[in-house]
């Protein structure tokens, strides 16, 4: 019997309490000896047929169970709310914090000594990690893996092509029938997006920390080696419990810096910023927006993966996976950080080999010298905004143009293709009220489709600014996460049509060329934001959500509550 097991506070009791805890579990056909001191391992499963990226997780959980049983553990699978990026309305991000609460309370309230987090689709990874960090018992992540690369009319395709198909459809270059055929050609296997979108970026994030076993990030969901990794992870979590290795032992300040550098090298999603900030707040690691600029400033783009490159996650795995990328950053990464397998980060990538230099470049001859996340500040974003230069147009990195303002997403949809819209290729598209409070939930609408008449002129990119987010599969010269958001009533809410805006990425500046006196007059005339919902979780969210520059967590969830349960129920 292990004296430090949390589960003994349930299953180790005698008398009435022990009777109740064990008896009802035994109705599942569990023999008595299973309750005699084995580490109880929870398998936190985000399986749902409404989350297609995670629809194979019941099968994956069985592989995890085999590993737990092999190591002498007692596996118990439990569900939490699942967030399917493609279906859930108004946006999955609205519910990330709710799922984290579900995870935190499910772990704390139950007799668990360790937990395996099954996550894949965008928000499932940060939400599960946030919840697990707040409890801080031994935890390991198993990602679901990317889907196989799609193929349409002889061309490899992935989620980033959705934006290209949309432009072609709006221009009459692609019919609805062709779109329907492309649907089946793109999502042709289990797994999350095949490109370096948010889901893959999150899988890379947890591997770069060492919160997973090596190679977790890139193994395709359909590859049998994904099941092998799941079984090995189940085996490892039992030993993590015996060694008392907790998330706080892995997620140090150095580990967060490693994740930022790796995200730069892979051309990871801008959503990485908002999730990493939230997770740092849960585990108690000091991290601010400028750390993303500082830590990624000298890291080149090494992974030639869409949307910043041309290949797919499947190709990344065959080329050597994330360990091969991290090996190219040897000497820059904090190699002494210890991962879930008990080995240092450097030990985990030191034997990695690259099998395709067109997919994973060397640090001395990178795929692109421009990478990372740029943090912009100025009177239009007092607390900061972000831009992903590897997905942007170099010629627009310094730009000055007149604002074309959309007050909300409905206004944008109603007017963007209006032939009378006063816009030209030098204009700056501005979308307000799509931030954490203003939408609510901060949707992925920041990479606004260009006006039809601009597309017809052959222009494919413009400067776009919003307080919302962009899909990790998206691209373009897009300024995101403007903070404070428009709903806060600060300068971003005061932008008007025709105002001049200057974007200077090298200088890290985003400036509204309007005098302070004029802004004060506009502020006096402005109406205060009125929350559109007055009940339930959404009302709670709008009252307590922090700004994007702080991670958009709920203010009362910062930090952790630990794993102690101070009162018994019987």
URVENMO-V465939 format. One record per helix or strand of 2 or more residues. SS is the DSSP state (H for helix, E for strand). FROM is the first residue (numbers start at 1). TO is the last residue. Records with the same first field share a line. If there is no record, write none. Layout:
BEGIN
SS = FROM-TO / FROM-TO
END
This chain:
BEGIN
H = 8-11 / 15-28 / 32-35 / 52-54 / 57-70 / 92-109 / 122-135 / 161-170 / 176-186 / 198-209 / 224-242 / 247-250 / 253-266 / 271-283 / 289-296 / 313-319 / 321-328 / 345-349 / 389-391 / 394-396 / 409-415 / 452-456 / 486-488 / 491-494 / 516-525 / 536-544 / 548-550 / 555-557
E = 40-45 / 74-79 / 114-119 / 138-143 / 150-152 / 155-157 / 374-378 / 381-387 / 398-406 / 428-431 / 463-466 / 478-483 / 500-504 / 509-512
END
